């Protein structure tokens, strides 16, 4: 899986990241800095797992993945 990690400038406390799949199949994972490593790791794994079609358990509250 070809994924680039970008640091997001979004400072909203409710924003934990975004994953965008490009038309060539590559993806961009954008995550804000200043978050706990465990939070970043958990959210990144959940987003990438969803993109890869890997069945994963539910995220802990208050996290939810939303596809748009």
C-alpha positions as CSV (number, residue, x, y, z in Angstrom):
1,X,0.0,0.0,0.0
2,X,1.5,3.4,-1.1
3,X,0.6,5.9,1.6
4,X,2.0,9.4,2.3
5,X,1.7,10.9,5.8
6,X,1.1,14.6,6.0
7,X,0.9,16.8,9.1
8,X,-2.5,18.5,9.2
9,X,-2.9,22.2,10.2
10,X,-6.4,21.6,11.4
11,X,-6.6,22.4,15.1
12,X,-10.2,21.4,15.9
13,X,-10.0,19.0,18.8
14,X,-12.6,16.7,17.2
15,X,-10.4,16.2,14.1
16,X,-8.1,13.2,14.4
17,X,-7.2,12.6,10.8
18,X,-8.3,12.0,7.2
19,X,-7.4,9.4,4.7
20,X,-7.9,10.1,1.0
21,X,-7.4,7.5,-1.7
22,X,-6.1,8.9,-5.0
23,X,-7.2,7.7,-8.4
24,X,-3.9,5.9,-8.9
25,X,-4.6,3.8,-5.8
26,X,-2.1,5.6,-3.5
27,X,-3.4,7.3,-0.4
28,X,-2.7,10.4,1.7
29,X,-3.1,10.1,5.5
30,X,-3.4,13.5,7.1
31,X,-3.1,13.7,10.9
32,X,-2.7,16.7,13.3
33,X,0.4,16.9,15.4
34,X,0.4,17.2,19.1
35,X,-1.7,14.0,19.7
36,X,-0.7,11.1,21.9
37,X,1.3,8.4,19.9
38,X,-1.2,5.8,20.9
39,X,-4.1,7.9,19.5
40,X,-2.3,8.5,16.2
41,X,-1.4,4.8,15.9
42,X,-4.9,3.6,16.7
43,X,-6.6,6.0,14.2
44,X,-4.0,5.4,11.5
45,X,-4.4,1.6,11.8
46,X,-8.2,1.9,11.7
47,X,-8.2,4.1,8.6
48,X,-5.7,2.1,6.7
49,X,-7.4,-1.2,7.7
50,X,-10.7,0.1,6.4
51,X,-9.1,1.1,3.1
52,X,-7.4,-2.3,2.8
53,X,-10.7,-4.1,3.6
54,X,-9.4,-5.7,6.8
55,X,-12.1,-6.5,9.3
56,X,-11.2,-4.7,12.5
57,X,-13.0,-4.2,15.8
58,X,-14.8,-1.1,16.8
59,X,-12.8,2.0,17.8
60,X,-13.1,3.0,21.5
61,X,-15.3,6.0,22.4
62,X,-15.3,8.8,21.3
63,X,-13.7,7.7,18.0
64,X,-15.7,6.9,14.8
65,X,-14.6,6.6,11.2
66,X,-16.8,8.3,8.7
67,X,-16.6,7.8,4.9
68,X,-17.5,10.7,2.7
